Amino acid sequence: MAHLLEIFIASITSHNIALTYILGMCPLIAISKKVKTAFGMGISVVFVVTLTVFINWPIYNKILLTTDSDNIALLVFIIIIAATVQFLEMFLEKFAPSLYNAFGIYLPLITVNCVVLSVSLFMVTRQYTYSETVVFGFGSALGWTLAIVTVAAIREKLALTADIPKGLQGVGIVLIITGLLALGFTGFGGMANIQ
Amino acid sequence: MKKLIRLTYTKWFTIIKNGLVNSNPVLSATLGICSALAVSNRVDNAIAMGLGVMFVTLASSVTISLIRNLIPSRVRMVTYMVVISTFVIAFQQFLEAFYPSINEALGPYVGLIITNCIVMGRAEAFAIKNSVAYSALDAISNGLGYTYILVIIAIIREVLASGTILGFNVVGQGWTNWIVMSMAPGGFFVLAILLWIMKSFTNVGRT
């Protein structure tokens, strides 16, 4: 239990997937103008990541490894992710329209969010057990949400007050903000270990 | 002279210029920067990653351009995914067999070429509606545009972080390593400053 808690804390802070592994940058830059949309994107990522690792672990460990076909794992993972996202979109549209209206627009973007695929790939390279995988996936997605919401909050304030040099406007300043945030997160290093 | 001017209006010249300069994938649209920042702490990793992305973009663009009339538009995204991940697996197996140390260093980032927006972006924006030859040219110029930016970032970071380029010492004695440059924040700062310089003084990334 303590081990699971350590993985959870580490995946949010010292091994934050956005700020130490630099993953999921495209949406982090593109959808971080407003806190509200950033939060919506974050919650959708949490949901999809947890669901896909929940499906990918048994498929990888019980089917692909036992049939000695783990070299096509990439292909299987990406198809499962695409199918899960598609299914989730249809499910929400039919049974939870209010939820669909809030998060539906983010779902198609998530298939190409590297956070989702990378969590499955880390699961393979680190040889996690089932419970470790689910905790790691959930924690990583929460950590990514923390990063995108923080960046969005800083950008909202910055848009009102700051006088940014012309060449840095847009992407440039977001990279600087994220860099400073990543520098801050190195302070968590050594607090909790991921293995 | 006239010939030279006429040359600049041909389609293939425009494609090359767009990929390398005007709409350079990293500088103009900041596509594929996850891997651009994550693997650019050493020059050899950056070169391997750049070549990998170029190979996957080239192979998948050519394949998609070949079968572009057979793909129903509703399932085209899934088709791209399957084609791209097949070539990424091929590249991964190649690295594993011939360059195991680089494969070790790149880790899961090789697999993440699948979600590199450049590959899918070229398939969707160009290969699906152009002939094979132009698609191949477009893929190569975009891949090269990505690679040279990656290598520039990697050279800056490797020199500052460990005083070497490709393992050779270039700064001499008495150099203090900037450890932060080999970590994530260094990548963010170097790319931001590179963008700033390019946007202020050159035409690169200006569409």
Interface residues (C-beta under 8 A of the other chain):
Chain A: L19 T20 Y21 I22 L23 G24 M25 C26 I29 N71 I72 L74 L75 I78 I79 A82 T111 V112 N113 C114 L117 S118 L121 F122 T125 P165 K166 G167 L168 V171 G172 I173 L175 I176 T178 G179 L180 A182 L183 T186
Chain B: T30 L31 G32 I33 C34 L37 A38 M77 V78 M81 V82 S85 T86 V88 I89 Q92 Q93 G107 P108 G111 L112 I114 T115 N116 C117 M120 V180 M183 A184 P185 G186 G187 F188 F189 L191 A192 L195 W196 I197 M198 K199 S200
